[in-house]
Amino acid sequence: MNIGELLDRNGIVLRVSAANKRQTLAVIAEIAARTFGLDAGVTLDALTEREQAGSTGVGHGVAAPHARLTGLDRMRGVFVRLEQPVEFDSVDDQPVDLIFALFAPKDAGTEHLRALARVSRLLRQPKLREHLRQARTVDAIHALLVQDGGATARSSAA
């Protein structure tokens, strides 16, 4: 599975304004609901429940919230870039401005974990994070994530 299979352009939103982690998760839930035909409240509850188990702030201004949801037939993703970073209880105590949220079918097995690992590996690349912060359009963000995601997949398969 590559990033292009997870993320379509409708699931990318730039210049999102949120005052805190809860508002950020609510925006992500709304985007997922609109893009994938889900219930925003159920989606927010699932994201919040996962965050209570431990922050998904992975460091360097990046978070990878995730949830398993009824109503999905495959893994899906949402990418959000915040206008101003928010506190996210990240492992490095740095606020977050780049968020790649993953949503898996309720009965997803290891596919969910593999996708999470792929996104985490991808967003560990300093140059990619810099480009994602500078990109001006949804198409540019999509191209960066799909292109670099494919390169990551190829290099990890080698």
C-alpha positions as CSV (number, residue, x, y, z in Angstrom):
1,M,0.0,0.0,0.0
2,N,1.3,3.4,-0.9
3,I,0.4,6.9,0.3
4,G,-1.5,7.6,-2.9
5,E,-3.9,4.8,-2.0
6,L,-4.5,6.3,1.4
7,L,-4.8,10.0,0.6
8,D,-6.9,11.7,-2.0
9,R,-6.9,15.4,-2.7
10,N,-10.2,15.9,-0.8
11,G,-8.5,14.7,2.3
12,I,-5.9,17.4,2.3
13,V,-6.6,20.8,4.0
14,L,-4.1,23.6,4.4
15,R,-4.3,26.7,6.5
16,V,-6.4,25.1,9.3
17,S,-6.9,27.2,12.3
18,A,-7.3,25.5,15.7
19,A,-6.6,26.7,19.2
20,N,-5.7,23.3,20.8
21,K,-5.4,19.6,20.3
22,R,-9.2,19.0,20.8
23,Q,-10.1,21.5,18.1
24,T,-7.5,20.0,15.8
25,L,-9.0,16.6,16.2
26,A,-12.5,18.0,15.7
27,V,-11.4,19.6,12.4
28,I,-9.8,16.3,11.3
29,A,-13.0,14.4,12.2
30,E,-15.1,16.9,10.1
31,I,-12.8,16.5,7.1
32,A,-12.9,12.7,7.4
33,A,-16.7,12.7,7.8
34,R,-17.1,14.9,4.7
35,T,-14.5,13.0,2.6
36,F,-15.3,9.4,3.5
37,G,-19.0,9.6,4.4
38,L,-18.5,9.1,8.2
39,D,-20.2,10.5,11.2
40,A,-18.0,13.4,12.6
41,G,-19.0,12.7,16.2
42,V,-18.2,9.1,16.1
43,T,-14.9,9.9,14.3
44,L,-14.0,12.5,16.9
45,D,-14.8,10.1,19.7
46,A,-12.5,7.4,18.2
47,L,-9.6,9.9,17.7
48,T,-10.0,11.2,21.3
49,E,-10.2,7.7,22.8
50,R,-7.0,6.8,21.0
51,E,-5.3,10.0,22.2
52,Q,-6.2,9.2,25.8
53,A,-4.2,6.0,25.4
54,G,-1.1,8.1,24.5
55,S,-0.3,11.1,22.4
56,T,0.2,10.5,18.7
57,G,2.5,13.5,18.5
58,V,5.6,11.8,17.0
59,G,8.0,14.8,17.2
60,H,9.4,17.5,14.9
61,G,6.0,19.2,14.7
62,V,4.2,16.1,13.4
63,A,1.3,14.1,14.7
64,A,-0.2,10.9,13.3
65,P,-3.6,10.4,15.0
66,H,-5.5,7.3,14.0
67,A,-8.6,5.3,14.7
68,R,-10.5,2.3,13.6
69,L,-14.0,3.0,12.4
70,T,-17.1,1.2,11.2
71,G,-18.1,2.3,7.7
72,L,-14.8,2.2,6.0
73,D,-13.9,-0.5,3.4
74,R,-10.2,0.3,3.4
75,M,-7.5,2.5,5.0
76,R,-7.9,6.2,4.4
77,G,-5.9,9.3,5.3
78,V,-6.3,13.0,6.0
79,F,-3.5,15.5,5.9
80,V,-3.8,18.8,7.7
81,R,-1.4,21.7,8.0
82,L,-2.2,24.1,10.8
83,E,-1.7,27.9,10.5
84,Q,-0.3,28.0,14.0
85,P,1.2,24.9,15.8
86,V,-0.7,23.6,18.8
87,E,0.4,21.7,21.9
88,F,-0.1,18.0,21.3
89,D,1.8,16.3,24.2
90,S,4.4,15.2,21.6
91,V,7.3,12.9,22.5
92,D,9.7,15.9,22.1
93,D,7.3,18.4,23.7
94,Q,7.2,20.5,20.5
95,P,3.9,21.8,19.2
96,V,2.4,20.2,16.1
97,D,1.6,21.8,12.7
98,L,1.7,18.8,10.3
99,I,-0.9,16.1,10.9
100,F,-1.4,12.9,8.9
101,A,-4.5,11.1,10.3
102,L,-5.2,7.5,9.5
103,F,-8.5,5.8,9.5
104,A,-8.8,2.0,9.3
105,P,-11.8,-0.3,9.0
106,K,-12.9,-1.6,12.4
107,D,-11.7,-5.1,11.6
108,A,-8.4,-4.1,10.0
109,G,-5.5,-6.2,11.1
110,T,-1.8,-5.5,10.6
111,E,-2.5,-3.3,7.5
112,H,-3.3,-0.5,10.0
113,L,0.0,-0.8,11.7
114,R,2.0,-1.1,8.4
115,A,0.3,2.1,7.1
116,L,1.0,3.9,10.4
117,A,4.7,2.9,10.2
118,R,4.9,4.0,6.6
119,V,3.5,7.5,7.4
120,S,5.7,7.8,10.4
121,R,8.8,6.9,8.4
122,L,7.8,9.3,5.6
123,L,7.3,12.3,8.0
124,R,10.6,11.6,9.8
125,Q,12.4,13.1,6.7
126,P,13.5,16.7,7.6
127,K,13.5,17.9,3.9
128,L,10.0,16.6,3.3
129,R,8.6,18.3,6.4
130,E,10.2,21.5,5.3
131,H,8.6,21.2,1.8
132,L,5.2,20.3,3.3
133,R,5.4,23.5,5.4
134,Q,6.3,25.6,2.4
135,A,3.9,24.1,-0.2
136,R,1.1,26.4,-1.3
137,T,-1.5,24.1,-2.8
138,V,-3.3,20.8,-2.1
139,D,-1.8,19.4,-5.4
140,A,1.7,20.3,-4.2
141,I,1.1,18.6,-0.8
142,H,-0.4,15.5,-2.5
143,A,2.5,15.3,-5.0
144,L,5.1,15.6,-2.1
145,L,3.5,12.9,0.0
146,V,2.8,10.5,-2.9
147,Q,6.2,11.0,-4.5
148,D,8.2,10.7,-1.2
149,G,5.9,7.9,0.0
150,G,6.7,5.9,-3.1
151,A,10.4,6.5,-2.7
152,T,10.2,5.4,0.9
153,A,8.4,2.3,-0.1
154,R,11.0,1.5,-2.8
155,S,14.0,2.1,-0.5
156,S,12.5,0.0,2.4
157,A,11.9,-2.8,-0.1
158,A,15.5,-2.8,-1.3
